[in-house]
Structure formats: structure tokens, C-alpha cells
Amino acid sequence: MGKASRVFKIQEMKPVDRGPGLRGWPLVTGESGSEHLTTGITEFQPGASLAMHTHNCEEQVTVIEGEATAVIDGISHRVTPPDTTFIFPGVPHRFINAGEKPMKILWVYTTTHVTRTFVDPGKIE
């Protein structure tokens, strides 16, 4: 795909299954023409969470809907819209829907070659 500015319409995109109670919409990626960013939105159903993991790059997460618990390097933080986290590479973290309604986050990575390493069992995806 050549260099062209784009508008991403979430309503027109098919969500990606990201695990039990999780679905996501990758937005800006290398496949969409980005050279330096990977972004997207993940929706968590009530009680859903991501497993503890690390990344190979900096990550910024903004809560855009609902209530969450962000566990970053062993410390739990209650976060609500538009609270934002900044996480360095290699720092273990996870997000948990702490409310009774769906919760959504907007995530931004500083590379198009993102890895996720699960703290347990150490699986890379």
C-alpha cells in the first residue's frame, strides 16, 4: 500500500478476537502504511483482562470507555476516561475491566514490529 493518509471507520471494520471477552480493531499498522506506529482499540467485556505481558517498545494506553485496573510493574492503578498510561519496554503490565459495562482502550506502540511476551509462560506472540 502506498503512502496515503487514511480515515479508519471502526463501524466498517471486522473486529479481531483477542481472547475470552476481548475484541480489538488494529488501526494504524505497517500493513496500513505506517513506518513508526502501531495503534488500535481493544474492548473488554465485564471481568475480562489481558494476561501479564511485556513489549519490545514503548506503549501508551488511554482508557476511552469504562473503568479499568492497570497493573504496571506490580502496582495497581484505577483508571477511567481519559486517563493514560505510559509503559517502557520490558515492564510487565496488564489491563482488567473493573466495571460492569464494556471497557475500551486505545493503544499506541512506537514501532510497527511489536512483540508481546507473556510473563507466564513466556510465550511470544
Backbone as CSV, one residue per row, in Angstrom:
resi,resn,N_x,N_y,N_z,CA_x,CA_y,CA_z,C_x,C_y,C_z
1,MET,0.838,-1.165,0.000,0.000,0.000,0.000,0.893,1.241,0.000
2,GLY,0.620,2.180,-0.859,1.431,3.381,-0.956,1.166,4.340,0.185
3,LYS,1.922,5.433,0.179,1.747,6.435,1.234,0.507,7.257,0.931
4,ALA,-0.500,7.070,1.775,-1.733,7.826,1.631,-2.339,8.008,3.008
5,SER,-2.777,9.209,3.290,-3.470,9.451,4.542,-4.779,8.681,4.517
6,ARG,-5.269,8.291,5.708,-6.458,7.439,5.762,-7.378,7.852,6.892
7,VAL,-8.611,7.453,6.780,-9.599,7.543,7.845,-10.034,6.117,8.130
8,PHE,-10.003,5.720,9.395,-10.399,4.370,9.791,-11.783,4.445,10.434
9,LYS,-12.759,3.758,9.860,-14.131,3.721,10.369,-14.329,2.402,11.098
10,ILE,-14.298,2.444,12.421,-14.413,1.229,13.234,-15.685,0.455,12.882
11,GLN,-16.785,1.175,12.644,-18.051,0.512,12.347,-17.972,-0.337,11.076
12,GLU,-17.026,-0.045,10.194,-16.880,-0.778,8.938,-15.814,-1.864,9.008
13,MET,-15.153,-1.999,10.169,-14.061,-2.958,10.308,-14.540,-4.201,11.058
14,LYS,-13.999,-5.346,10.681,-14.298,-6.582,11.385,-13.363,-6.683,12.591
15,PRO,-13.933,-6.872,13.807,-13.061,-6.975,14.988,-12.267,-8.276,14.989
16,VAL,-11.129,-8.240,15.688,-10.241,-9.388,15.832,-10.433,-9.959,17.233
17,ASP,-10.580,-11.279,17.340,-10.689,-11.940,18.635,-9.338,-11.865,19.323
18,ARG,-9.301,-11.301,20.546,-8.037,-11.151,21.281,-8.013,-11.991,22.544
19,GLY,-8.971,-12.915,22.688,-9.048,-13.766,23.864,-10.432,-13.706,24.462
20,PRO,-10.687,-14.484,25.518,-12.012,-14.512,26.123,-12.472,-13.129,26.588
21,GLY,-13.603,-12.665,26.055,-14.161,-11.371,26.440,-13.442,-10.178,25.859
22,LEU,-12.542,-10.412,24.889,-11.745,-9.326,24.304,-11.909,-9.317,22.785
23,ARG,-12.076,-8.137,22.229,-12.016,-7.995,20.776,-11.322,-6.680,20.466
24,GLY,-10.639,-6.661,19.327,-9.840,-5.487,19.006,-9.961,-5.073,17.559
25,TRP,-9.535,-3.854,17.325,-9.503,-3.278,15.991,-8.127,-2.679,15.766
26,PRO,-7.224,-3.390,15.088,-5.951,-2.754,14.720,-6.260,-1.593,13.773
27,LEU,-5.637,-0.466,14.008,-5.889,0.720,13.195,-4.671,1.042,12.347
28,VAL,-3.748,1.806,12.883,-2.533,2.178,12.163,-1.506,1.076,12.374
29,THR,-1.048,0.458,11.280,-0.079,-0.637,11.335,0.872,-0.522,10.148
30,GLY,1.886,-1.351,10.143,2.769,-1.412,8.986,2.002,-1.786,7.730
31,GLU,1.001,-2.667,7.882,0.193,-3.078,6.728,-0.650,-1.937,6.171
32,SER,-0.974,-0.950,7.027,-1.760,0.182,6.543,-0.872,1.333,6.069
33,GLY,0.454,1.118,6.095,1.372,2.111,5.567,2.222,2.833,6.600
34,SER,2.002,2.564,7.888,2.781,3.238,8.920,4.241,2.781,8.889
35,GLU,5.135,3.703,9.162,6.557,3.371,9.251,7.037,3.311,10.695
36,HIS,6.282,3.924,11.640,6.773,4.026,13.015,5.752,3.731,14.097
37,LEU,4.474,3.631,13.785,3.442,3.466,14.808,2.593,2.230,14.561
38,THR,2.106,1.659,15.666,1.061,0.646,15.625,0.029,1.082,16.643
39,THR,-1.233,1.221,16.217,-2.284,1.658,17.122,-3.526,0.812,16.934
40,GLY,-4.393,0.861,17.918,-5.655,0.152,17.812,-6.500,0.351,19.047
41,ILE,-7.654,-0.304,19.036,-8.594,-0.245,20.144,-8.903,-1.672,20.563
42,THR,-8.962,-1.910,21.865,-9.397,-3.198,22.395,-10.565,-2.960,23.329
43,GLU,-11.599,-3.799,23.172,-12.778,-3.756,24.036,-12.764,-4.962,24.959
44,PHE,-12.979,-4.706,26.254,-13.005,-5.739,27.280,-14.437,-5.865,27.801
45,GLN,-14.998,-7.041,27.800,-16.292,-7.266,28.433,-16.097,-7.241,29.956
46,PRO,-17.176,-7.067,30.732,-17.028,-7.053,32.181,-16.256,-8.282,32.685
47,GLY,-15.266,-8.036,33.532,-14.441,-9.106,34.098,-13.303,-9.572,33.213
48,ALA,-13.278,-9.163,31.958,-12.221,-9.613,31.038,-10.913,-8.888,31.332
49,SER,-9.799,-9.566,30.994,-8.486,-8.966,31.221,-7.469,-9.545,30.252
50,LEU,-6.379,-8.824,30.101,-5.214,-9.313,29.374,-4.278,-9.962,30.376
51,ALA,-3.577,-11.000,29.964,-2.574,-11.632,30.828,-1.385,-10.688,31.000
52,MET,-0.655,-10.838,32.098,0.540,-10.028,32.344,1.533,-10.267,31.210
53,HIS,2.067,-9.159,30.640,2.966,-9.278,29.493,3.893,-8.064,29.416
54,THR,4.869,-8.155,28.523,5.784,-7.053,28.235,5.825,-6.846,26.727
55,HIS,6.365,-5.700,26.313,6.560,-5.405,24.890,8.011,-5.005,24.642
56,ASN,8.395,-5.017,23.394,9.733,-4.635,22.964,9.860,-3.141,22.676
57,CYS,8.807,-2.383,22.960,8.787,-0.955,22.628,7.959,-0.202,23.670
58,GLU,8.011,1.126,23.600,7.176,1.949,24.465,5.711,1.774,24.064
59,GLU,4.834,1.892,25.074,3.399,1.770,24.825,2.657,2.846,25.606
60,GLN,1.681,3.438,24.951,0.779,4.390,25.583,-0.623,3.803,25.473
61,VAL,-1.355,3.779,26.591,-2.727,3.283,26.597,-3.617,4.348,27.221
62,THR,-4.706,4.685,26.529,-5.694,5.624,27.044,-7.019,4.897,27.199
63,VAL,-7.621,5.006,28.376,-8.953,4.443,28.586,-9.946,5.386,27.915
64,ILE,-10.740,4.851,26.979,-11.694,5.701,26.258,-13.141,5.425,26.652
65,GLU,-13.355,4.323,27.390,-14.705,3.996,27.850,-14.618,3.024,29.012
66,GLY,-15.430,3.215,30.033,-15.495,2.268,31.134,-14.471,2.521,32.225
67,GLU,-14.304,1.506,33.085,-13.376,1.572,34.212,-12.379,0.426,34.103
68,ALA,-11.127,0.694,34.432,-10.101,-0.346,34.326,-9.183,-0.327,35.541
69,THR,-8.552,-1.459,35.740,-7.406,-1.541,36.631,-6.206,-1.797,35.737
70,ALA,-5.224,-0.926,35.812,-3.970,-1.106,35.091,-2.944,-1.578,36.110
71,VAL,-2.390,-2.758,35.879,-1.340,-3.273,36.749,-0.027,-3.075,35.997
72,ILE,0.827,-2.205,36.515,2.073,-1.858,35.844,3.215,-2.079,36.821
73,ASP,4.086,-2.990,36.466,5.254,-3.311,37.293,4.851,-3.622,38.742
74,GLY,3.744,-4.386,38.877,3.300,-4.838,40.184,2.426,-3.869,40.959
75,ILE,2.158,-2.680,40.423,1.338,-1.688,41.119,0.010,-1.528,40.378
76,SER,-1.104,-1.634,41.111,-2.439,-1.481,40.526,-2.874,-0.025,40.559
77,HIS,-3.451,0.421,39.447,-3.947,1.790,39.310,-5.376,1.733,38.789
78,ARG,-6.286,2.455,39.413,-7.650,2.574,38.899,-7.619,3.657,37.827
79,VAL,-8.114,3.360,36.617,-8.078,4.325,35.522,-9.448,4.418,34.855
80,THR,-9.828,5.638,34.514,-11.089,5.929,33.842,-10.806,6.924,32.719
81,PRO,-11.741,7.097,31.776,-11.503,8.022,30.659,-11.239,9.437,31.139
82,PRO,-10.309,10.130,30.590,-9.306,9.784,29.593,-7.930,9.503,30.200
83,ASP,-7.886,8.829,31.344,-6.595,8.511,31.961,-5.710,7.758,30.968
84,THR,-4.421,8.042,31.034,-3.461,7.492,30.083,-2.264,6.919,30.819
85,THR,-1.787,5.777,30.339,-0.579,5.164,30.896,0.545,5.259,29.871
86,PHE,1.767,5.251,30.381,2.962,5.184,29.528,3.830,4.083,30.114
87,ILE,4.170,3.099,29.287,4.875,1.917,29.772,6.150,1.717,28.943
88,PHE,7.282,1.595,29.649,8.558,1.378,28.982,8.683,-0.064,28.489
89,PRO,9.545,-0.303,27.500,9.785,-1.677,27.035,10.239,-2.564,28.196
90,GLY,9.748,-3.799,28.197,10.178,-4.778,29.192,9.480,-4.695,30.536
91,VAL,8.581,-3.728,30.742,7.882,-3.592,32.016,6.601,-4.441,31.983
92,PRO,6.448,-5.376,32.927,5.242,-6.209,32.958,4.002,-5.367,33.271
93,HIS,2.924,-5.653,32.537,1.686,-4.912,32.741,0.493,-5.699,32.221
94,ARG,-0.687,-5.258,32.634,-1.936,-5.828,32.145,-3.068,-4.865,32.433
95,PHE,-4.189,-5.048,31.748,-5.385,-4.232,31.961,-6.553,-5.163,32.254
96,ILE,-7.407,-4.747,33.201,-8.549,-5.536,33.640,-9.776,-4.637,33.614
97,ASN,-10.876,-5.122,33.062,-12.118,-4.359,33.133,-12.611,-4.421,34.571
98,ALA,-12.654,-3.267,35.233,-13.037,-3.198,36.641,-14.479,-2.740,36.823
99,GLY,-15.222,-2.611,35.714,-16.598,-2.132,35.800,-17.601,-3.195,35.397
100,GLU,-18.847,-2.786,35.353,-19.936,-3.690,34.988,-20.379,-3.508,33.546
101,LYS,-19.727,-2.635,32.810,-20.031,-2.381,31.403,-18.761,-2.619,30.596
102,PRO,-18.864,-2.729,29.266,-17.643,-2.876,28.464,-16.678,-1.716,28.695
103,MET,-15.382,-2.015,28.596,-14.315,-1.037,28.760,-13.496,-1.054,27.470
104,LYS,-13.079,0.118,27.003,-12.272,0.208,25.785,-11.006,0.999,26.059
105,ILE,-9.915,0.519,25.436,-8.645,1.242,25.495,-8.156,1.516,24.078
106,LEU,-7.483,2.634,23.927,-6.753,2.978,22.705,-5.289,2.747,23.016
107,TRP,-4.610,1.910,22.211,-3.199,1.626,22.462,-2.338,2.122,21.310
108,VAL,-1.139,2.595,21.683,-0.185,3.139,20.716,1.188,2.563,21.036
109,TYR,1.807,1.949,20.043,3.175,1.431,20.154,4.076,2.266,19.262
110,THR,5.351,2.352,19.618,6.293,3.216,18.902,7.059,2.490,17.800
111,THR,6.522,1.370,17.330,7.144,0.625,16.237,6.069,-0.141,15.483
112,THR,6.381,-0.561,14.288,5.462,-1.425,13.543,5.814,-2.898,13.750
113,HIS,6.860,-3.164,14.523,7.298,-4.545,14.799,7.149,-4.828,16.295
114,VAL,5.903,-4.907,16.753,5.595,-5.084,18.169,5.624,-6.565,18.533
115,THR,6.271,-6.879,19.647,6.170,-8.231,20.202,5.506,-8.137,21.567
116,ARG,4.810,-9.200,21.927,4.199,-9.326,23.259,4.743,-10.604,23.863
117,THR,5.394,-10.481,25.004,5.923,-11.637,25.715,5.132,-11.795,27.004
118,PHE,4.458,-12.929,27.143,3.684,-13.192,28.342,4.627,-13.532,29.485
119,VAL,4.389,-12.910,30.636,5.239,-13.132,31.799,5.196,-14.600,32.189
120,ASP,4.043,-15.213,32.079,3.901,-16.641,32.336,2.964,-17.185,31.284
121,PRO,3.394,-18.012,30.430,4.553,-18.887,30.452,5.741,-18.398,29.624
122,GLY,5.812,-17.120,29.268,6.932,-16.623,28.491,6.730,-16.777,26.994
123,LYS,5.491,-16.974,26.577,5.154,-17.156,25.169,5.235,-15.815,24.442
124,ILE,5.810,-15.809,23.240,5.870,-14.593,22.411,4.822,-14.738,21.312
125,GLU,4.046,-13.694,21.097,3.062,-13.738,20.005,3.295,-12.599,19.048
